[in-house]
Amino acid sequence: MKPILTAVFFYLSLFQVSAQSVDTTFVDASNLRIKDLRLGRQTFLIYSKKRTDGPVQNQTLVVINVAAEEKEGAKKITIDQRWYDKDTLSHTSTSVLSAVDLRTLHHTYWWKRTGQNVALNFENKTAEQSGKATENQREKFQKDFAMAAQSGYFLNWHCDLVLFPLFPFKENTVFKVKFHDPGLGLPTTELYKVTKSEKIEGIDCWVLEYTLPRNMGYQRFWVAKKAKTVLKEEDSFNGMYRFKLKMTVSE
């Protein structure tokens, strides 16, 4: 009788494991919780470490401002980012999204380290680029933009910290997301897995994980369930760790 009971419990355990199958959800305008979008200013501290218990290196302060506005009869969301390295402005970007489905309408950016100024208009399908670049680089830039502008709906990867809290979170879920960092290559479909729930300083969060191509590292995001905001990001790649921590107050 004992072997029979053992077999029964074994098959029941297999059934329970299979019942917890992972649900793959394609994230788009139909299931984004746009009503949860947080307007206003958020500030993040970014820094690197060679090991998790090592000293802090390469500190950067990122200020993100999200605003709702109406232009030419259309409701839009503007996301401004300012990145500061010590006492120097190192990067700026402005992303204008449709308030209806969060598709990218316009995207401009500047990086101090490259001297690149880029202005992309996905409505009129025009792209401007200034700064140092070879003729081949300029041709590729225009070709990639033309293909991206014709590729259909995507989410702006440069705004990921603003967009992640709008995902339709639930346990045992893998999100399939068509992302694009405007001005850099082409849109790609990426997988983000909800690995668990975890508390940070008593705040209940979803933990979202992304595996870098060729298993070169990972990114983890702690998304507050009630506040609808990213509290922490932890990245591991090239033998380094990078952290982004949300500050509790902004200027």
C-alpha positions, 0 to 999 in steps of 0.5 A, spaced: 500 500 500 505 504 501 508 504 494 501 506 491 501 512 496 508 514 494 506 514 487 499 518 488 503 523 491 508 523 486 504 524 480 500 530 485 506 534 486 507 533 478 500 536 477 501 542 482 508 544 478 504 544 471 499 548 474 503 553 476 505 554 468 508 561 466 504 565 462 507 569 457 503 576 455 505 581 450 505 588 452 502 593 448 496 598 448 491 593 450 493 591 456 498 597 459 495 600 465 496 607 463 491 610 468 497 608 473 502 613 470 505 617 475 506 625 473 511 629 476 519 629 478 523 622 480 530 622 482 535 616 481 542 615 483 546 611 479 552 608 481 557 602 479 561 597 484 566 591 482 563 587 487 556 588 491 560 589 498 565 594 494 566 601 494 561 606 490 564 608 483 561 613 477 556 616 481 550 619 476 544 623 478 538 622 474 532 627 474 526 625 470 520 629 469 513 626 467 508 631 464 501 631 461 499 636 456 495 637 450 498 640 443 494 641 437 488 637 440 492 631 442 493 629 449 501 627 450 505 625 455 512 628 455 518 625 459 524 629 460 531 626 463 537 630 465 543 626 467 548 629 471 555 626 473 558 630 479 557 637 477 556 636 469 550 635 465 552 629 461 545 627 458 539 630 456 533 627 452 525 629 451 520 623 449 513 625 447 508 619 447 501 619 445 497 619 451 492 614 448 497 608 447 504 611 449 507 610 442 513 615 441 511 621 437 518 625 438 524 623 441 530 628 442 537 627 445 544 629 447 550 626 450 556 630 452 561 624 451 559 623 443 557 630 442 551 627 438 545 631 438 539 627 435 532 629 433 527 624 431 520 625 429 516 619 428 509 622 426 513 625 420 518 620 419 524 625 419 531 624 423 536 630 424 543 628 427 549 633 428 556 631 431 561 627 429 560 621 425 562 618 418 558 618 412 557 611 413 555 612 420 550 617 418 547 613 412 546 607 417 543 612 422 538 614 417 536 607 414 535 604 421 530 610 423 526 609 416 526 602 418 524 603 425 519 608 423 515 603 419 516 598 424 509 599 427 508 599 435 513 599 440 515 602 447 520 607 448 526 603 451 529 609 454 523 611 458 523 604 461 523 606 468 517 610 467 513 604 463 515 598 467 510 600 473 504 600 467 505 593 465 500 588 467 503 584 473 501 578 476 505 572 478 508 566 474 508 571 468 513 573 462 512 579 458 514 580 451 515 587 449 517 590 443 522 595 445 526 601 441 531 606 444 530 611 438 536 613 434 540 606 436 539 600 431 532 597 430 526 595 435 527 588 438 522 584 442 525 582 449 523 578 454 522 580 462 520 575 467 516 576 473 520 572 478 517 573 485 514 578 490 519 582 495 519 587 500 524 593 500 524 597 506 517 594 508 514 596 501 511 590 497 514 590 490 514 585 484 521 583 481 522 583 474 528 580 471 531 581 464 537 576 461 542 580 457 543 577 450 548 571 450 547 571 458 552 576 459 548 579 465 542 581 468 537 587 470 533 586 475 527 591 477 523 592 484 517 595 482 512 598 488 505 594 487 501 600 490 506 606 489 506 604 481 514 606 481 521 603 480 524 603 487 531 599 485 534 597 479 540 592 479 544 590 473 550 585 472 555 585 466 562 585 464 564 583 471 561 590 474 554 591 478 550 597 477 545 600 481 539 605 480 536 607 487 530 612 487 530 617 492 524 618 496 524 626 495 526 630 489 528 638 488 
